[in-house]
Amino acid sequence: MRQRRAPTARDREPGAGAGKRVTLARALSKLGYCSRTQAERLIGEGRVSVANRTTTDLSLWVDIDKDRIAVDGVPVTAEAKLYLMLNKPRGLVTTREDPDGRPTVFDCLGEVDARFLSPVGRLDKASEGLLLFTNHTVLAQRLLDPATHLGKVYHVQVRGHFDEATAARMTEGVVEGGEMLKARRVRPLRGGEKNSWIEVELEEGRNRQIRRMLEALGFECLRLLRVSIGEIRLGDLPKGASRPLTEEEILYLKRRTGL
């Protein structure tokens, strides 16, 4: 009588059985080892094994709880979850490595073990303020999902006098580059005829959204500082400094993202 071989990870349908069933690249990402793009490169290079068998199959499904995954022969285990905030200075790019050799936000993290950390979203080179980092990839993805409705608040210095009528135009919507760009809330903070400070809250931040809206309305953006993400506030954290999120802040983010 012919014996049936034991089913492998590839044989089982996604979601079948107990455990956490994902593709191999996503498993490496969820375990905090690297990004999904980096994982795909490692798999393609033949450096990843499952159950002691090397694979280059990007479509392979694995069980994070049961399958032994290794990179270069070293088992991959779940990293302790890390959650940080940084007060990003101007002039840094939000990336781990820059092909042009420019300083990056990771230069500010000092002795923090940032091998598996990734920034949650971006602040462009000229912007500053609150930037979150984590190796909790699911949390990061949900924080970036517009469906989470997590508002981000910015303090912005503009050249010229900014009044309530202009604030209303930003909340009603400004067409720029073929896109309708809207702010959830805008209010003048202080200023005079030469320069003004305003507060802008975005629900869905698009690339350079505030700068583009201001430019479309004839204003030059002089400074742009993110001061909060939901209830997570920058506070008095010094420029260029980082700190771990408190337990209360972590629980808040998990609650808002349904984790």
Secondary structure, DSSP 8 states (H G I E B T S, - for coil): --------TTTS-TT-SSS-EEEHHHHHHHTTSS-HHHHHHHHHTT-EEETTEE---TT-EEETTTS-EEETTEE-------EEEEEE-TT-BSSS--TT---BGGGGSTTS--TT-EESS---TT-EEEEEEES-HHHHHHHHSGGG---EEEEEEEES---HHHHHHHHH-EEETTEEE--SEEEEEEE-SSEEEEEEEESS--TTHHHHHHHHTT--EEEEEEEEETTEE-TT--TT-EEE--HHHHHHHHHHTT-
